Amino acid sequence: MKTRHTLIAASLAAAAPVFAQPPALEELVVTAEFRSTPLLDQSASTSVVTGEDISQRAGQHLEDILNLAPNVNYASGASRARFFQIRGIGERSQFQEPLNPSIGLVIDGIDFSGLGNAGTLFDVDQVEVLRGPQGTLHGANALAGLINIRSAAPADEPSMRVEAMAADYGTWSAGIVGTGPLISDTLLYRLAVNTYQSDGFVENDFLDTDDTNNRDETSIRGKLRWLMSDDNTVDLTAMYIDIDNGYDTFSLDNTRQTLSDEPGRDAQESTALGLDWRSELGFAQLQTLASYATSETEYSYDEDWSFVGIAPGWEYSSFDQYLRDRDSYSLELRLVSDESNRLFNDSSDWVAGVYYLADREDLERNYTYLAGPFSSTYDTDTLAVFGQLDSDLSDALTLIAGLRYEERDTDYSDSNDVASDPGKGLWGGRLTLEYTLGDQQMIYGGVSRGYRTHGVNANILASMDATDDPDELEQLRSLQEYDEEFLLNYELGFKGGFADGTVLVRAALFYMDREDQQVKGSLVLPREDGSTQFIDHIANAAEGNNYGLELETNWQALDSLSLYANIGLLETEFEDYINADGEDLSGREQAHAPGYQFAVGGRFDFGSGFYGRLDVEGKDDFYFSDRHDVQAPSYELLHARLGWANDHWSLALWGRNLTDEDYYVRGFGSFGNDPRKEYVTEPYYQYGEPRMVGVSASYSFQ
């Protein structure tokens, strides 16, 4: 009997780990705020995509991971998804006009807003998506939100990692990362180099080649951390991004087989430097943030999507090229309080600062239908002051009040003798109440105000002689300028951990009220040869509103099993808006605003280093544009990964879009471009990534 009891006890002891409480989930920290803040303590709707998530999805670019974030969408019309929308707000394209982004893009503290090709992900520690206006934090370029990419920091122990990947469509990548001390306890470094190559997912039947929509992307990032003294730390970042991609994606037959005889390019070459110097002054921490970035871009395409001879008597042949050079300089000085210098009887943390940003952008457009190159210069100077006060009203209740005021001056001129130099004072802010319910649980409610600057439709001004029709001329005159847009965001949220931190929940209800909403549109004017001229412009709708829900959950169900579910619900509509065609769109949904989005999945560890991961994501249908009624159908995508890892090696077989679902990342519907059909108006679509299967491997030296 004693032996039997001993065996039973031994068996229960051996089985105990199976039923033991699984470990708590890792605490994530949001670095985009004035202070680095634990995600569960941040009173805003934010998604954090970790470096592990990026690796598990074989992510190379932002477009590979953004579907993990609720109510975040993107538009392509290029080799990559270069334009982003949060809660239904954001740009979808850029041609001749200067761009004032609604979604900020910051990489290691350097502003790349409007330059989405820079969103490569090699050696990135995490991607933070802040939803809602960031009027206090970032200003005019973050009307609807901010995407913050933070690469890995230098380590104090030496290590090196090499990575390689191979996949369908001639796709491969290779990278190397080295980090460690250059001077022990004083100077640390990190260097990451990556190259990515792919033939792309399009075959050009006319040129008999499969690489006109190729991807050729190289990124180099170097970091130094100087531990100058106990009171001073300096971080230096240098990066070089070289994107030399082809652009040949739209087919007259709506397939992955194109007929272009002059394929385009989607290229970006950027060099950037960033400084983050943090100094303890005794009464506060002084943060000095400075950056310089220069970017040369080319966006070009075969406008007719075909070849000479496809339909004699009907065809036209046209090529359009946009060459942009942009230099950006920024300087920000912040004073950030610490525990020793809180205000109002030691109850309030505070931040105060000033910010300056200078953007210098030159454009050259070469277009078949222009007598000569078009050129323009767009200079912007922004000077801002800001502050934030976090006040403890009681042990459980905190009031956050933030305010930002900026003077924004622009100077535009071009080769059509169009000139404009508008200046404006703009302000944004936030007022939020946080209430702590208990350990790791809080609710919050607040209102925030964002803004987007006004501007001039230079393309409209330059096209006044494009028609003699009195009605068309009057329409052109009415669209010469557009006003700034303001956005009020009302938000109620909950964040909390349950079951000893093995379940994390983040939820937010929001209502966004848009005033003088800026809407992208285009006029279509017929040419004598039967083709059409498109004149892009921005106009103001009277009002609009966007409201919905975001829910993100993580569950460490077992020591070997982790699950997640992210859901976004969104309703949008115009109010009192008549578009350029005279169509009343009041009550219609806004473009690129799917009614629902979801991403669910999990990872299971089989033991001995083997694991599997499964992800399913989907979106509701949505309008491609405010100009026409063509929609992207709803879709669901399945991704999977099987891998093995130990302290040094990592090997994996992975697949994205395993069911080979056809889905679209850009679409047009207001014109016809097929001379074989006498240019009848019909929809055209750009396909998203098809089924992609690959293998990845890495080795770490320590």
N, C-alpha and C positions, 0 to 999 in steps of 0.2 A: 504493500500500500504506500509506504514511504517513497519507494522508488517511483511509483506511478505519479504521486503528487509532485515529486521532484521533476519528472518529465513534463508534467502539465505546466508547472511554473516556468520551466525553461522554455517551453513552447510559447507561452504567453509573453515572456520577456523578449523572445526573438521576433514575435509579431508586433510588439509594442510600437516600433518605429512606423509601421504601416498606418497605425491609428493616431499617431502623435500629432499635435498641433503643427500645421505647416508654418514655415517661417514668415515673418511679416514682409510685406512688399517693400521694395526699395523706395526711399524718400527722394522725390525729384525736386530740383530747385530751379526756379525761373530766374534767369540772369538778365532779362531785358529791362526789368524795372530799375528805378533809381537805386534800390538795394536788392541784392540777391535774396529771393524770398522763397521759402518752401511752397510747393504748388498748392498744398492744402491750406496754407495761410494766406494765399493771394486772393483778394476779393474781386476777381474778374474771371471771365470765361477764357481759359487758356488750354491748349493742347500741347503736350511735349512728346515729340517723337525721338526716342533715344537712339544712340549709336547702335545698340543691339538690334532695335527694330529695323534700322537702315540696312545693317548687315544681313539680317534674316530675309529681307526682301530683295537682296542684291541691288540695292538702290544706288543709282549713279547720279540722279538729278532729282530736284524737288518734285517733278511730275510723278516720280515713282512712289512717293510716300504721302502726298498731300491728301489722298482719299482716306487716310486714317483719321483725319481731323474733321469733325462734324461741321456742316455748313461752310465748307471750303471747296471752291471749284476753280477751274483754270481753263484758259483758252489758248489754242496754239495758233494756227495760221502761219506756222513757221516750223523749223526743225524740232523745236522744243516748246513746251508750254511756257511761254514768256510772260503771260498776263494772268493775274490772279484775282479771284473774287471771294470776298468773305461776307456771308449773310446776304448774298445777292448783289453786292456792290463792288465794282472794280472795272478796270479797262479790259477791252477785248482785242485791241489792235492799235497800231500806230503806223502812220504813213508820213505825210508831209508835215502835219501839224506838230508843234511842241507838245510834250506830254506832261501833265501834272498828275502824278499817280494818286490813286485812292488807297492803295495798299503799299505800305513801306516794306522794303527789303533791306535788311542790315546783315552784313557778314563780318563777324569779328569786330563789331563796332564801326564798320565802314559802310556808308550809305550807298547801296546799289539800286535804289528804287527806280523802276522803269527799265532795268537791265536784267531781266529774268534769266537769261542764258547763263549768268554767273552762278546760278544756284546748284553747283556741283557738290557732291556729298562725300568725297573721299576723306577719311580721317576726321569726320564731323562727329562731335560728341553728342550734340542734340540739336533739334530744330524746334523752336517755340513759335506757336501760332497764337497771337493775342487777338481775340475777336472783340469788335466794338471800337469806337473812335479812341485814338490815343492822342487827344488834343493836348494833354499836359506833358506827356512823355516825349512825343515825337513831332507834333505839329501838323503842317498842311499835307504832308505826304502819307498820312495815316488816317484818313477820314474814316475808314471802315475797319482798320486793323493793321497789324504789323507781323511780318515773318522775320524771326531772328535766328540766324544760323550761327552756331558757336562751335568752332573746331576744337579739337583736343588741346589741352595745355601742356607745356613742358613738364616733365617729371623729374624728380630728384634722384631717381635710380636709372642707370643706363639700360636701354633696351632697344631692340630693332625688330621690325616686322616687315615681311614681304608678302604680297598678295598677288594672285593671278586669277583670271576668270576667262572662260570661253563659252560661247553660246551660239544659237542659231543666227543666220543672216550675216555670217562673217564677223561676229561680234567677239571682241576680246578686250581685256584690260590688264594692266600690270601696275603695281604701285609699291612704294617702299616708304617706311616711316622710321625715323631715328630720333631718339630723345635721351636726355640725361644731363648731367652737369658738365659744363665747360670749366668752371671754377667751383670747387666744392662749397656748397652752402652759400654761394654768391651769385653765380651766373648759370642759368639753365637754358637749354635749347630744345627745339623740336623742328624737324624738317620732314615734310611730306611731299612726295612727288607721285603723280598718277597720270597715266595716259589711257584713253578709251577710244576704241575704233569699232565701227559697225558699217556695213553696207546699207543699212536702213531697210525698210519694209516695202519698198516700191520698185517696180521694174518699169523701165522706160522702153516701150516697144518700138518707138521710132528710132532711137539711138542704139537699141539692142544692148542695153546695159542695165545692171541692177544696183548701181551705186550713185545715182544722181541725187538721192535723198540721204546721203551718207552722214555719219557722225564721226568727227575727228576732234577730240577734246583732250586738252592737257591742262593740268593744274599743278602749280608749285606753291607751297606755303611754308614760310619760315617764321619761327617765333623765338624770341629771347625774353627771358624773365630775369631781371636784375634785382636781386635782393640787396638794395643799396645800403639799408640800415634797418634797425628795428622799426623805424617810423616811415620808411620810404620804400615803395616797390614800383618798379617800372616794367611794363610789358610792351614790347615792340612786335609788330606783325608786318610782314612783307608778303605779298602774294602776286602771282602772275597767273592769269587765266587766258588760255588761247582756245577759242571755239572756232573751228573752221568747218562748218557743216554745210552740206548741200540743202537746197530747198526746191523740191519738185514733187509735190504731193497731191495736187488736185487733178482729177481725171474727168474729161468730158463724159465718160461712161460711168462715172461713180464706181470705179474699181481701184485696185492697187496697181493698175497698169496705166501709165501716163503716155502722152504723145508729144511732149514738149521738145522743140528743137533748140531751145536756149534755156536750159535749167538754171535756176538761180542759186544764191548762196545766203546762208544765215550765219554770219561770222561776228565774233566779238573778241577783241584782244584788250585785256585790262591789266594794268599794273597799279598796285595800291600799297600804301604805307599807313600804318596806324600806330598811335601812341596812347597808352593808358598809364598815367602816373598817379599813384595814390600816396598822399603824404599826410601823416598825422600832425596836426597843428596844435594839439592840446585842447582847443575848444571845439574842433570839428575836424573831419577828414576832408582834405582838398583833393578833388579828382580833376585831373587835367586830361581831356580827351581830344586828340587831334588826328586828322586824317587827310590824306591826299590820294586821289584816284584819277587815273586817266584811262579812257576807253575809246577805242576805235571800232565802229560796227559797220557791217554791210548787211543790208536786207534787200534782196533782189529776186525777181521772178519773171517767168515767161507769162505775160498777161493773157495771151490768147490760149495757153495750155495746149498748143497744137503746133503744126508745122506748115510751112508754105507748100501748097498743093493739096491740102486736105479737102478743100471745097472751092475750086476756082470760081470766081465771080461773086462769092459770098464772104470769103475769108478776110481776116485782117491779121497782121503780125505786129506784135508790140512787146517791148521789154522795158521793165521799170526797175530802177536801182536807187537805193537810198544809202548814202555814205554819211555817217555821223561821227563826229569827234566830240567827246565830252570830258571836261576837266572839272573836278570837284575838290573844294577845299573846305574843311570844317574845323572849328575850334569850340570846345565846350568846357566851361569851368563850373564845377559844382562844389558846394559846401554841404556836407552830409553830417548830421549830428550823430553822436554815439551815446552810450549809456550815461556818460558823465556830464553831458551838456544838454539834456532835454529841457524844454521850456515849460512854463506854467506849472510850477511846483512839481517838476520832474514827471509830468504827465504826457508830454508831447515830443515825438520825434519830428525832425524837420529837414527839408532839402531846399536849397536856393541856388539858382544858377543863371548863367547867360550862355547864349549859343549864337554862333555865326556860321552860315553856310553860303558858299559862292559856287554856282554852277555856270560853266561856260560851254555852250553847245553850238557847234557849227554843222550845218547840213549842206550836202550837195546832192541834188537829185538829177539823174540822167534818165530821160524818158523819151520814147520814140516820138511822141506827139508834141514835144517841146522843141522850139527852134534852137535852143541851146540849154546848157545846164542851168538848173534853178539852184540858188544858194540862199541860205538864211543864217542869221546869228540870233541866238536866244540866250541872253545873260540874265541870271536871277541872283539877287542878293537877299538873304534872309537874316534878320537880327531879332533874337527873341530873348525874353526874360521869363523865368518860370520859378514856381515854388510849390511845395507840398507840405502839409502839416498832418501828421497822424496823431490824433489826440485820444487818450484813454478817458472816456467819460465815466467809466466804472471798471470794476475788475473784468467784466464780460463785454462791455460795449466800447467800440472805438469808432471815431469819426475821422474820415480821410477827406481832406479838402485840397484840391490842386488847381492851379491856374497857370495858363501860358498866354503871353501876348507877343505877337510877332509883327514886325514891319517887313513887308515883302515887296521888293521893287524888281520889276522886270523891264528888259530893254530888248525889243524885237525889231529886226530889220531884214529885208530880203531883196533879191535882185529884181523883183517886180515893183520896187519903189514903195513897198508897204512898210510902214514904221509905226511902232506903238511902244509907249513906255509907261504902262499903268503901274501905280503903286497903291498899296492897301494895307491897312491895319486890321489884323484878324486875331481872334482870341478863342481859346478852348479851355476846357477844364473838367473837373469831376467832383462829385460830392457823394460819398459812400458811407453807409453805416455797416459795421461788422458786429455780429453778436456771437460770442462763443457759447456753444451749447454744452460743451464738455471736452474731454480729452480727444483731440483730433477731429472735432466737429464744429462747424460754424455755418451761420447763414449771413447773407449780406444783401443789401438793397441799395441802389443808387442811380444817379443820373450822370451822364457824361456828354460833353459837347465837342464835336469835331468840325473841321472846316476844310474846304478845298478851294483853292484860289480861282479867281476869274481869269479871263483871257480874251484873245482876239483870234477869230477864224481867218488866218492869213490866206488859206486856200480859197476861201470864199471871196475875199477882197481881190485876190489875184485872178479870179475867174469872171469878173464883171463883164468882160468883153467876150465871154464864151457863147452868148446868146443875144438875139435881138428881140426875143419874145417879151413883151411888157410884163406879163404875169411872172415869168421866170426871173426877170430882172428884179422885180419887187420882192420876190422870195429870197433872192440872193442878198438884197439890202437888209432884209429883216434878220439875217443870220450872221451879220458881220462880227458881232461881239456876243459874249455870254458872261453871265454874272457868277459870283462865287456861290458855292453851295454850303449849307450848314446842316448838321445832323445832330439830333438829340437822341440819345440812347438810354432807355429806361431798362434796368436789369435787376432781377431777383434771383439769387443763387444759393446753392447749398454745397458744401464740401465736407466730407467726413470719412473717417475710417471706422471699420467695424471688425468684430471678431479678432481682436488683438492685432489689428493692422493687416489682416489677410484679405480684407475686402475694402476697396476704396471706391468712393462714389463722388462724382462731380456733376452738378446739374445747374442749368441756367435757363430762365425764362427772360425773353427780351422783347422790347418794342422799340423800333427805330423810326423816328419821324424826320423825313427829309424835306428840307425847304429849298426852293429854287434848284431842284434836282438837275444836275448836269447829265445830259443824255447824248450818247454818240449816235450820229446818223450820217446819211450820205444822200446827196442829190444825184439823180440819174438824168443826164442830158444826152440826147441822141446826137451822133455824129453823122456826117453826110454819107459815110461808107456803110451805114447800117449798124455799126458798133455803138457802144455807149461810153460816155465819160462819167466817172464817179468823182464827186466832190465831197470828201469827208468833212464833217464839221461837228461842233458841239453846240447843243442848244439847252435851254432850261425848261424843264417841266415845272408846272406850278408846285406840285407836291407829290410825295410818294411815301409809302410806309412799308416797312419790312418787320415781321415779327415771327417768333418761333421758339424752339426749344433745343437745347444741347444737353446730351446725357452721355457721360463716359464712366465706365465701370471696369475695374480690374479685380480679379479674384484668384488668389493663390489657393486653389481648391485642395491640392495635395502638395507634398514636398516635390513631387515630380510633375505636377500638372498646374499650369497657369492659363487663365482664360481672360478674355476682354470682350467688351461690346461697346461700340461708340455709335450714337444715333443723333442725327440732326433733322429737325422738322422746320420748314420755312414757308411762310406765306408772304408774298410781295404783290404790290399793285401800284399802278400809276393813278394819280388823281388830277383831273383837269389838264390832260396832256394831249395836244394835237401834234402829230409828227410832221416831217417835212413834206409828206405827200398829202397833207390835209386830213389824214385819218385820225379819228378820235380814239386814243388808246386808254382812256379813263377806265379803270377797273381791270385792265389786263395785267397779267404777271410781267415782271421785269425780266430782262434777258439774263441767261446764265444763272438762274436761281431755281434749282431743282427743289420740288416740294419735300423730298426726303433724301437723306443719304445715310448709309450705314456701313460699318466695318466690324465684323465679328471674327473671332478666331482664338487659337490657343496653341500652346506648346506642351509636348509631353516628352519627358526624359526617360528613356528606356533603361538607362544604366550603362556603366562601362563607357560613358562618353557619347552614346548614341542618343539622338533626339529626332523628333519630327514636329513640324509646324504646319498649320493649316489656316488660311485666311480667306474670308469671303467678303466682298465689298460691292456696293451697288448705289445707284442713283435713280431718281425719278426723271421723267422727261423734262426738258426745259427748252425755252426759246433761245435760238442762237443770237437774235438781234431784236432791237426795238423797231426795226424798219419793216420786217416781214414776219410771216407766221410759221416759217419752217422751224421744226423742233428736233432736238436730239432725242431719240427714243430712250426709254429706261433700259438699264442693263445691270447685270450682275457678273462679277469676275471672281474666278477661283484661283488662288495661289497656294503653292505647297513647297515644302523644303524638308529633305532628309539629310541629316548630317552626323558627323562624328568629330569630337574635339577632345584634346587633352591639354596639358600645360603649354605645349609648344605648337602642335599641329591642329589645323581645322580643315575639314574636307566636307563638301556638301554638294548634293544634286538638288536643283531647284527649278521651279517652273512658275511663270506668271501667265495669267489668262489661259489656264489649262484647257478650258472648253472651247477656246478659239472664238470667243464672242466678238462679233462685229459691233463696234461702238465708235462714236464720232467726237472729235475734239475741236472741230470748227465747222461752220456751215454757212452757206449763202443761199438766198432765195429770192432776190429782187431783180435778177437779170438773167439773160440767156447768153451763153458763151460758145455755143456749138454751131458753127456755120453750116454743118450738114443738116441741121434742123431749122435753118433760117433764123437762128438766134431766138427761138422760142424761150420764154421765161421758164426756168425749172430749177429745182434745188441742186446744190452741189455740196459734197461732204468730204472732210478730211478724216481718215480713219485713225483710230488709236492703235496702240501696240497690239499685234496679233499674239498668238501663242508663242511664248519664248521659253526655251528650255536650256539650261546651262549648268556648268560645274564651276565651283569656286574652291580655292585652296589658299591657305596662309600658313606661314611659319614664323614664330616669334623667338628671337634670341634674347636671353636675359642673363 
